[in-house]
Amino acid sequence: MEMTQTMKVVVLGTGATSGTLQTDGGVDGFVKRLKAAQPNWEQDYKELARVVDDCEKKPEQLGLDRIWTRIDYYSKFKLIFGSDYGSKAAIQIRKAVADAYSFKNEIDQLCATDTDFTLKRVLRGLTAGDALISFNWDTVAETILQHMLAQDGQELVQAPHPSASSHIRLIKPHGSLSWVHRSDAPVVFRNGSQPRLEQMTSDQIKEVSGGFVQPLLLGAVPIKSELLDEIQRGQAGLHETVADQWREALDVLSRATVVEVVGYRFPAEDGYGRFILREAIRRRSPGSKLPTVRYYSLQCDRGEFEQAFREVFGPDVNYEYLGEVLSAW
């Protein structure tokens, strides 16, 4: 079917949050961020501290991906290694993420400020029928957007939902710190049609009798188990919840006329994501143009971003650099 109107999709990565808040490190500087937020983390999270020690690098040189991957690989390959770090490490890495990426005070300030900044400007450009895809666990973007929409009597809808296509829809393919995941229970990921905005705190994340309570996060690991239906065991609706988010992303990117990217580099290690997004482009209506890609990134990262756009959207994609992310401070 021919597209007769414009449809914008905004895609956000960690650079959107770190650029807006001028945070120190992001995913790459995870241990530094954690120490600043939780100075006693090594005493409070002893199993996580053991994982960090076993990585055999200075903590300040460790990114979250390497730490989380070690926990994940030891769990997946315990018949090879003979042991793993256990459920405590899995809980503690999520508690640490909640500590490092809460941003509650910053979010309150962002909603109250009259200062213009890149993320607010980008989000303000979304209208009914458009979509926001956030790969971030934090709720910075959707809270700002919902605050702005409420002032105009509009609504942000957490996809999937029957009303999503007639509003701005929020899609979170990597989960959220606000989504409550209890063992053997459906994931709670929205309030009615609207997104959940209140992030879980580290105190709320815990092991309970026979299970756990934690946010649904697709970890910073190469093999994301939640995407694979065949390896789910006793997780009520977990795979379906994640698959629904990716299905929504597939839908909007197969129809978008404009894609605005803020701080998301379509990383090669997310091979599954690249495949799904390439399929979205392949499924576009015959004869339809590729979407125009507009993006914000550090100047030094432009080459990496543009190479990723050609690989994901096709070699003939048109892209436009809009500058670095302007902070709210």
N, C-alpha and C positions, 0 to 999 in steps of 0.2 A: 504494500500500500504506500503510495507516495506521501511524503511528509509535507503538510501544507502550512505548518507554523513552526516557529522556533521552539526549541526545547533545550534548556540549559541544565547541565549536570556539573556540580562542583565536587571535586575530589580532593580530600584533605589527608595529609600525612603528618608525621611528627613535626615537620618543619613549620606547619601552620601554628601549632601550639608554641613551639620553642621560639619562633620568630615573633609571635604576638606578645609573649610574656617575657622574652629575653631570658629564658631559663638556661641554666648552666648545664649543658651536657646532653639532655634528652636521653635517648636509648643508649647512645655510645658512652655517655658519662653517668651511667646508672648508679654505680657505687658511690660516686661523689654526691649525686643528688640524694641518695638514700641516707648517707652520713649527715648531710645538712638537715634533712627532715627528721631523722631518728638517730641522734648521736650514739645511742647505746645499742645499735642494731646487732652488733656482734654478740652481745650478751643475750639480747631478746630472741634472736634468731640463730641459735647455735648450729643447727643443721645447715642452714644457708651459708653461714660463715665457713663451715667445713668444706662446702662445695667451692666457695671462692678460693680457699687455700689450695684445694686440689687442682684448680685451674693453672697453678704454677706461673702466674703473672702478677705483677703488682696490681692491687685492687683498682687503683685509679686508671689502669690501662684496660680494664675489663668492661666490655659492653654487656648489656642485659642478655643479648642473644647467645653469647658463649656460656654464660652461667646457666641459663634456662635450658639450653641444649644439652648440657652435661647431665642435668637432672633427668631430662626426658630420655636421653639415650640410655642411661643406666637403668631406667624403668623398663624401656622397650627391650633392651638386650641383656636382661638380668641372667638369662640362662648362659650367656657367654661370660659375663663378668662375675657371676656368682653371687652378687648382692646389689642392692641399690641404696639410694639415700632415703628411701621410705616416704611415707605419706606426709611426715612432718616437713620435709624439704619442699614438697609440692604445695603445701599450705603456706609455708613461710615465704616462698617466692611471690605468692599472690599478696600476702600481707605487706611485703616490702614494696611491691608495685603500688599498692594503695597508698602507702606512706609517701612514696616518691612523687606520685602524680595526682595528688588530691586537688590542688589549686583552688580550694574553696574560697579563700579570702580574695584571690586574684579574680575569680569568676564574679564575685559580688561587686568588686571594683569595676570590672569591665562592663557590667550591666548598668552601673550607675554613672559612668563617665560620659561626658559629651565629646571626648577626644575622638577624632577619626583615626582609624588604623586599618590595615589591609584586610584583615579577616572580617571586620564589620562591613567594610565596603563591598567585599565579595558576597557576603551573605545577604546584604541589602538588595543585591541584584537578582535574587531568586523570586519567582512569582508562582502562582498556582499552576500546577502541571510540571514544574521543575523538580529536581532532586538534589539532595545533599548526600554524598557518599563519604563517610568518615572512617578511615582506617585506624583512628585513634581510640584508645581505651577511655581517655578522659572525656568529660562532657562539656568542655569549654565551648565548642562551636554551637552545639544544639541549644545550650542555655542562652547564649547571646542571641541566637536567631529567634528562639521562642519568645524572649523578652521583647525583641523588636516587633515581632508579629502581633503579640498581644496588644501592643499600643495601637495597632491599626485594626484590631478586631479580627485578625486572621489566626490560622492554626497550623502548627507543624504536626504532621502525622508520622508516627513510627510505623514503617512498613515491616511486614505486610499487613494491610488492613483494607477492607472493602472501600473505604473512602479515600485511600492514599492518592490515587491518580488525579483527583480533583483538588488536591492541596499540594503544598510542598512536602515531599516525602523524605524521611530520614532513613538511611540504610547504613548499617554498621557491620561489615563483613567479618571483622575481627573481634566482635563482641564489645562489651562495655563494662566499666567498673560499676555501673548502675544496674546491671542485670543480675538478678539473684538466682544462683544455681544451687539447688539443694539435691543431694543424692536421692535418686528414686522419686523425683518430683519434677513437674514441668518447670521450665525456666520462666521466671517472671521478668519480662523485658519491656513492658509498656504499661501505662496507666490509661485504661480505656483505649482511645485511639492515639493518645499523646505519648511521647517518649518519657521514660523515667530519667530524671535529671540528677537525683541525689545519689552520689557515689557511695558505695560501701566503704566503711572505714576498716582499718586493720583489726580493730577490736571485734568487728562483726564477722570476720573471716575465721573459721575455726573447724576443728574436727568435732563431730558430735557422735553419739552412740551409733555405731554402724555406718557412719558416713561423714558428710561434711556440709558446710555452708560457705559458699565462695562466689565471687563474681564470675560470670562466664567470659573468659578471656581466651582467645586463640593465642597461645604462647609464642614467644619469639624463637621458634624452633623450625627446622626445615620440614619435618613431617607433622602436620597438624592433624592429630587424631580425629578431632571433631568433624573434619570434612569427609571422613571415610566411614560410611555406613557399616561396612562389614566388620569393623573392629570395635563397635560400640557394645558395651556390656552393662546392663542395668542402669542406663542413663536415659531416663524418660524424656523423649522428645529432643534430646540434645542435638543430634545430627540434623533433625528436621528444622530446628530453630536456626542453625547456622546455614543450612542449605537454602532456606527461605531468603536470607539476606543476600546470598550470592545470586539467587534467581532474580531478585529485584534489581541487583546491579546489572545483570545480563540484560534485563528488559530495558532499563532506561538508557544504557549505553548503546543498545541496538537501534535506538530512535533519536538520540541526541543530535542536535545541530551544532551546539557549542559545548565544549568541555573546558572548564576552568580548573586548573590544578594548582594547589597551594602546598608546597613542601612534600609532595609524594612522588618518589622517583621510580615507581613501578619496578622495585628491586628484582634482580635476576633470581635471587634466592626464593622469592615467592613465585616459583614456576607455575604452580597451580593457578594462581591469580592471573598471571599473564595469559595462560591458556584460556581461562574463562573469558577474559576481556577480549582476546583475539577472536573467540567464538562470537562474542557480541557484535564485533565489526563484520564478521563473515555473514551474520544473519540479517544484516541491514537489507532494506528493500532493494531489489535490482535497479541499478541506475542511480541510486541515491549517493550523494556526495559524502565523503568522509567528514566527520565533524571537524570544525576548527578548534584547535587546542590553544588556549591561552594559559600562561603559567607564570608563577612566581617562584623564585629560588635564589640561592646565593649565586653571585656572578661566577664563582669558581666551579659551580656544579652544573652550569648550563649545558656543557657538552654531554654529560651523563644523562641529563633529563631528555635532551633532544634525541639522543640515540635510543633511549627507551621508548619515546613516542613513535619513532619510525618502526621499531620492532613490534610494538603493540598495535598501533593504529594502521600501520602500513607505510611503505616508503614514500608515498606521495602525500602524506598528511601535511596540512598547513599548520604551523605553530607560530605563536607570537609571544615574545618575552615581555612581561609587564613589570619586571623589576624585583628587588628583594622584598621580603615581607617586612612591612613597617610595623614596629612595635607600638603598643598602646602606651608605653612609658617613655 
